[in-house]
Amino acid sequence: MRRFAPLTALVVVLAGVVATVLVVAPERIEAGLNQKLEVDLPEPSEAARALHERLWIADLHDDLLLWGRDPLVRSSRGHTDVPRLVDARVALQVLGAVTKTPSGLNFESNSADAFDMITALAIVQRWPPATWWSLRERALYIGRRFQALGPRSVGAVTPVRTGMDVDAAFYARRKGARGMGVMLSAEGLHMLEGRLETLEELWDHGYRMLAPTHFFDNEVAGSAHGEEKGGLTPFGVRVVDRMQEIGFVIDLAHASPATIDDVLARAKSPVIVSHTGVQATCPGPRNLSDAHLRAIAATGGLVGIGFFEGAVCDPSPDGIARAIRHAADVVGVEHVALGSDWDGATSVVVGPGELVYVTDALLRAGFSEAEVRGVMGRNAQRVLRAALPQATPGAPAGEPGRS
């Protein structure tokens, strides 16, 4: 048996290396990509603190479900989890699903054929093997994780599927419940894998908001970060029309200007840009011109201002407030909301625990208390309530919410 000892030792060592990679690598990857920038911030005023204690907050984009840790367990990693969001007075959080990210990621130009980083992440995080080679399977797996949050949370998390669910999430918090509503969105319809019928599968798995593109052009549309940056393809026209028939909210984050124009020309309900900035305060390929701000507002839609450098250039509370101020001046404060992009491989100054600093910055930027309530949550409540189907057939009527 001695002659097998070196081989046995090698197997043991390799097994240890693999185990270490599977356990340690996901933590190190996330810690490196989702950073909290520590900066000195001025103390919020007493008026800001008092107002913030009366707010119920909505945020339009968080990539928490991309990472392997349990969203229901408080963590020191990343930006968010359900306990931290609940503590921060978040009544409604939209969770994004990312299924493909090209290596060498940048804001200017990315190839759809570049090595996909999510494949490596799926393997390291021990996602089911079916997800390793299929974008559709990744989307459905994330959908199953999302749907399991409610039952596992024992009432702390309520999946939002209807307009009535939106109001219920806010009303429950106003009544003192320690919980929150969560809604599922998708970044990029490459996850359809060219099949229109996948839209129904996404709906059945809890998705309610879909963005045609992410960081590269796909068979549906052009991305603001793609190589061609075109508009809707013929297949994309069918996809957008079918999305609206089913009841999905359209999200134009990451869309090219041509795609924005093409989608808005076909829009029949409020359109959202979940996490973005504005060209006037932060020029960049993913940020919105004043003309596009006006066109989105004309649908009754909403623009979520991001908390990361690519959206606002200055990711401090004042930088975020400056972008919100400009958008509000152009289209009215009722069309502006929060779109943090927490846990989206971003570095932020404002995590959930710093939202009071945004409240303070908005007051200092000249917004009234009513306008701050709108930006921090009420606008998202109103628009999502209008954009989503009002109720699941046969569901009992709920009580309207207020923030």
C-alpha positions in Angstrom: 0.0 0.0 0.0 3.0 2.3 0.5 3.4 2.9 -3.2 0.0 4.6 -3.2 0.8 7.0 -0.4 2.2 9.8 -2.6 -0.9 9.7 -4.8 -3.2 9.6 -1.7 -1.3 12.6 -0.3 -1.7 14.5 -3.6 -5.4 13.8 -3.7 -5.8 15.0 -0.2 -3.9 18.2 -1.0 -5.9 18.8 -4.1 -9.1 18.3 -2.3 -8.0 20.8 0.3 -7.1 23.3 -2.3 -10.5 22.9 -4.0 -12.3 23.1 -0.7 -10.4 26.3 0.1 -11.2 27.8 -3.2 -15.0 27.0 -2.9 -15.2 28.4 0.6 -12.7 31.3 0.6 -12.8 32.5 -3.0 -16.5 33.7 -3.0 -15.9 35.8 0.1 -12.7 37.4 -1.3 -14.3 38.0 -4.7 -17.2 39.8 -3.1 -15.1 41.7 -0.6 -13.0 43.0 -3.5 -15.9 44.0 -5.7 -18.5 45.4 -3.3 -16.6 48.0 -1.3 -17.8 50.6 1.2 -15.8 53.8 1.0 -15.1 55.3 4.4 -15.2 59.1 4.2 -16.0 61.8 6.7 -19.5 63.1 6.3 -21.1 66.1 7.9 -23.5 65.3 10.7 -27.1 65.4 9.5 -29.3 68.1 10.9 -31.9 67.4 13.6 -34.6 68.2 11.0 -33.1 65.6 8.6 -32.9 63.0 11.4 -36.5 63.7 12.4 -37.8 63.4 8.9 -35.8 60.3 8.1 -37.4 58.5 11.1 -40.8 59.0 9.4 -39.7 57.8 6.0 -40.3 54.4 4.4 -37.7 53.9 1.6 -37.7 52.2 -1.8 -34.6 51.4 -3.8 -34.8 50.3 -7.4 -31.7 48.2 -7.8 -29.6 45.9 -5.7 -27.6 42.9 -6.9 -27.6 41.0 -3.6 -28.8 37.8 -5.2 -25.7 37.5 -7.3 -23.6 36.5 -4.3 -23.5 33.2 -2.5 -24.3 34.4 1.0 -27.8 34.1 2.5 -29.7 37.3 2.0 -31.6 36.7 5.2 -28.5 36.6 7.4 -26.8 39.8 8.6 -23.3 39.9 7.1 -20.2 42.1 7.3 -19.6 41.5 3.6 -21.1 43.5 0.7 -23.5 46.4 1.1 -26.8 44.8 2.0 -28.8 41.9 3.4 -32.4 41.8 4.6 -31.5 42.7 8.2 -29.4 45.7 7.2 -32.1 46.9 4.8 -34.9 46.5 7.4 -32.8 48.5 9.9 -32.4 51.2 7.3 -36.2 51.7 6.9 -36.3 50.1 3.4 -39.8 49.0 2.8 -39.3 47.9 -0.8 -36.1 46.7 -2.5 -35.8 45.7 -6.1 -33.3 42.8 -6.5 -31.5 42.4 -9.8 -30.5 39.2 -11.5 -27.2 39.2 -13.4 -26.6 36.2 -15.7 -23.6 37.3 -17.8 -20.7 39.8 -17.4 -17.9 40.1 -19.9 -14.3 40.0 -18.7 -12.5 43.4 -19.1 -15.7 45.1 -18.2 -15.8 48.8 -18.9 -18.4 51.5 -19.7 -17.3 52.2 -23.2 -17.3 49.0 -25.3 -17.7 45.3 -24.4 -17.9 42.3 -26.7 -20.7 39.7 -26.2 -18.1 37.1 -27.0 -15.7 38.0 -24.2 -15.1 35.4 -21.5 -18.1 35.4 -19.1 -17.2 36.1 -15.5 -20.5 34.8 -14.2 -19.7 31.4 -15.4 -16.7 31.3 -13.1 -18.7 32.8 -10.2 -21.5 30.2 -10.7 -19.0 27.4 -10.5 -17.1 28.8 -7.5 -20.4 29.6 -5.6 -21.6 26.1 -6.3 -24.7 27.0 -8.3 -26.4 23.9 -9.9 -24.4 22.6 -12.8 -27.2 23.4 -15.3 -26.5 27.1 -14.6 -22.8 26.8 -15.6 -23.6 26.7 -19.3 -27.1 28.2 -19.7 -28.1 31.8 -19.1 -31.7 30.8 -18.9 -31.0 28.3 -16.2 -29.1 31.0 -14.3 -32.2 33.3 -14.4 -34.5 30.5 -13.3 -32.2 29.5 -10.5 -32.1 33.1 -9.2 -35.8 33.2 -9.5 -36.1 30.1 -7.3 -33.8 31.7 -4.8 -36.0 34.8 -4.8 -39.2 32.9 -4.4 -37.8 30.9 -1.4 -37.0 34.1 0.5 -40.6 34.7 1.6 -41.2 31.2 3.1 -37.7 31.0 4.6 -38.0 34.5 6.2 -41.1 33.6 8.3 -42.8 36.8 7.2 -39.8 39.1 7.2 -39.8 39.2 3.4 -42.8 39.5 1.1 -42.3 39.0 -2.6 -43.8 41.8 -4.7 -45.7 40.7 -7.8 -48.6 43.1 -8.0 -49.4 46.7 -7.5 -51.3 45.7 -4.4 -48.2 44.0 -3.0 -46.3 47.3 -3.4 -48.8 49.1 -1.2 -48.9 46.2 1.3 -45.2 46.4 1.8 -45.4 50.1 2.7 -48.5 49.7 4.8 -46.9 46.9 6.8 -43.9 49.0 7.7 -46.1 51.9 8.6 -47.9 49.6 11.0 -44.6 48.6 12.7 -43.8 45.3 11.0 -40.2 44.3 10.9 -40.1 43.2 7.3 -39.9 44.4 3.7 -41.1 43.8 0.2 -38.8 42.6 -2.5 -39.3 42.6 -6.2 -37.2 40.7 -8.8 -35.7 42.3 -11.9 -33.4 41.1 -14.6 -30.4 42.8 -16.3 -30.2 41.8 -19.9 -32.5 39.6 -22.0 -29.7 37.5 -23.3 -31.1 35.1 -20.7 -34.0 34.4 -23.1 -31.5 32.5 -25.2 -33.5 33.6 -28.3 -36.8 32.1 -27.1 -39.8 34.3 -26.7 -41.5 31.7 -24.5 -38.8 32.2 -21.8 -40.6 35.4 -20.8 -43.5 33.4 -19.4 -41.0 31.3 -17.4 -39.4 34.4 -16.0 -42.9 35.7 -15.0 -43.7 32.4 -13.3 -40.4 32.5 -11.4 -41.3 35.9 -9.9 -39.7 38.4 -12.3 -41.6 41.6 -12.7 -39.1 44.1 -14.2 -36.8 43.4 -17.2 -34.0 45.4 -18.8 -33.4 44.5 -22.5 -29.6 44.9 -22.1 -26.7 44.9 -19.6 -23.1 45.5 -20.5 -23.1 44.2 -24.1 -25.3 44.1 -27.2 -27.5 41.0 -27.4 -30.1 39.5 -29.7 -32.8 41.8 -28.3 -31.2 45.3 -28.3 -28.1 47.4 -28.2 -26.3 48.3 -24.9 -24.9 51.7 -23.9 -21.7 49.7 -23.3 -21.8 47.5 -26.4 -19.8 47.5 -29.6 -22.6 48.5 -32.0 -24.9 50.3 -29.6 -27.9 49.8 -31.9 -31.6 49.8 -31.1 -34.1 47.1 -30.9 -33.7 44.1 -33.2 -36.7 42.6 -35.0 -36.7 39.9 -32.2 -36.4 42.7 -29.7 -39.5 44.4 -31.0 -41.4 41.2 -30.4 -39.9 40.8 -27.0 -40.9 44.3 -25.9 -44.4 43.9 -27.2 -44.8 40.5 -25.4 -43.3 41.9 -22.2 -46.0 44.5 -22.1 -48.7 42.0 -22.9 -47.6 39.9 -20.0 -47.3 42.8 -17.6 -43.6 43.3 -17.1 -42.2 46.7 -16.1 -39.5 47.8 -18.7 -36.2 49.0 -17.3 -33.9 51.0 -19.6 -30.8 50.9 -17.4 -27.8 50.2 -19.6 -29.8 50.7 -22.8 -28.2 52.5 -25.7 -29.7 55.8 -26.7 -31.2 54.1 -29.8 -32.7 51.3 -27.7 -34.2 53.9 -25.4 -35.8 55.7 -28.3 -37.1 52.4 -29.8 -38.6 51.2 -26.5 -40.2 54.5 -25.7 -41.8 54.6 -29.1 -43.6 51.3 -28.2 -44.2 51.9 -24.5 -47.8 51.6 -23.2 -47.1 52.0 -19.5 -44.6 53.7 -17.2 -41.0 53.0 -18.0 -38.2 52.9 -15.4 -34.5 53.4 -15.5 -33.6 51.6 -12.3 -30.0 52.8 -11.7 -28.5 55.6 -13.7 -27.2 59.1 -13.6 -27.7 62.3 -15.7 -25.4 63.7 -18.3 -25.6 67.2 -16.9 -23.9 66.3 -13.6 -21.9 63.3 -14.7 -21.2 62.8 -18.4 -20.9 59.1 -19.4 -22.3 56.5 -21.8 -24.9 55.1 -19.4 -26.3 58.4 -18.1 -29.4 60.1 -19.4 -29.7 63.3 -21.5 -32.3 65.9 -20.6 -34.2 64.8 -23.7 -34.4 61.2 -22.5 -35.3 62.3 -19.0 -38.3 64.1 -20.5 -39.3 61.2 -22.7 -39.2 58.7 -19.8 -41.2 61.1 -17.6 -43.8 61.4 -20.4 -44.6 57.7 -19.9 -45.3 58.4 -16.3 -42.0 56.7 -15.5 -39.2 57.0 -13.0 -35.5 57.5 -13.0 -33.5 55.9 -10.1 -30.3 57.8 -9.4 -27.3 55.5 -8.6 -24.9 55.8 -5.7 -21.8 54.8 -7.6 -19.1 56.9 -9.3 -20.2 56.0 -12.9 -23.7 57.4 -12.2 -22.9 60.5 -10.2 -19.1 61.0 -10.5 -19.1 62.2 -6.9 -20.6 59.3 -4.9 -21.1 61.3 -1.7 -24.6 62.2 -0.5 -24.1 65.7 -1.9 -23.2 64.2 -5.3 -26.2 62.0 -5.3 -28.4 65.0 -4.3 -27.0 67.1 -7.1 -28.0 64.5 -9.7 -31.5 64.2 -8.2 -31.8 68.0 -8.1 -31.0 68.3 -11.8 -33.4 65.5 -12.8 -36.2 67.0 -10.7 -35.6 70.4 -12.2 -35.9 69.0 -15.7 -38.9 66.7 -15.3 -40.4 67.2 -11.8 -39.5 65.6 -8.6 -42.3 63.0 -8.9 -40.2 61.2 -11.6 -37.1 60.7 -9.5 -36.2 57.9 -7.1 -33.2 56.0 -5.6 -31.4 53.4 -7.6 -28.4 52.5 -5.5 -26.8 49.6 -7.4 -25.7 48.2 -4.0 -23.8 44.9 -4.3 -23.4 45.4 -8.0 -19.6 45.2 -8.0 -19.6 48.9 -7.0 -17.9 51.0 -4.5 -20.2 53.3 -2.6 -20.1 55.9 0.1 -23.8 55.5 0.9 -24.8 52.1 2.2 -28.2 51.4 3.9 -26.8 52.8 7.1 -26.0 56.1 5.5 -29.3 56.9 3.9 -30.0 59.6 6.5 -27.2 61.5 4.9 -29.0 61.5 1.6 -32.1 62.8 3.4 -30.0 65.6 4.8 -28.4 66.4 1.5 -31.8 66.6 -0.2 -33.0 69.0 2.3 -29.9 71.1 1.9 -30.4 71.0 -1.9 -33.7 72.8 -1.4 -36.2 69.9 -1.5 -39.3 70.2 0.8 -40.1 67.4 3.2 -42.9 66.2 0.9 -40.5 66.1 -2.0 -37.9 64.2 0.0 -40.6 61.6 1.0 -41.3 61.2 -2.8 -37.7 60.7 -3.8 -36.9 58.3 -0.9 -39.8 56.0 -1.5 -43.2 57.4 -2.3 -42.5 58.0 -6.0 -41.4 54.4 -6.5 -44.5 53.2 -4.6 -46.8 55.2 -6.9 -45.1 54.2 -10.2 -44.7 50.5 -9.4 -48.2 50.3 -8.2 -49.4 51.8 -11.5 -47.1 49.8 -13.7 -47.6 46.3 -12.2 -50.8 44.2 -12.5 -53.1 45.4 -9.7 -53.7 42.0 -8.1 -53.3 38.3 -8.5 -56.6 36.8 -9.7 -58.6 35.7 -6.7 -56.4 37.5 -4.2 -58.1 39.4 -1.3 -58.1 43.1 -1.4 -55.4 44.8 0.7 -55.1 48.1 2.6 -53.5 51.0 0.8 -50.1 52.0 2.0 -48.6 55.4 2.7 -45.0 56.5 3.3 
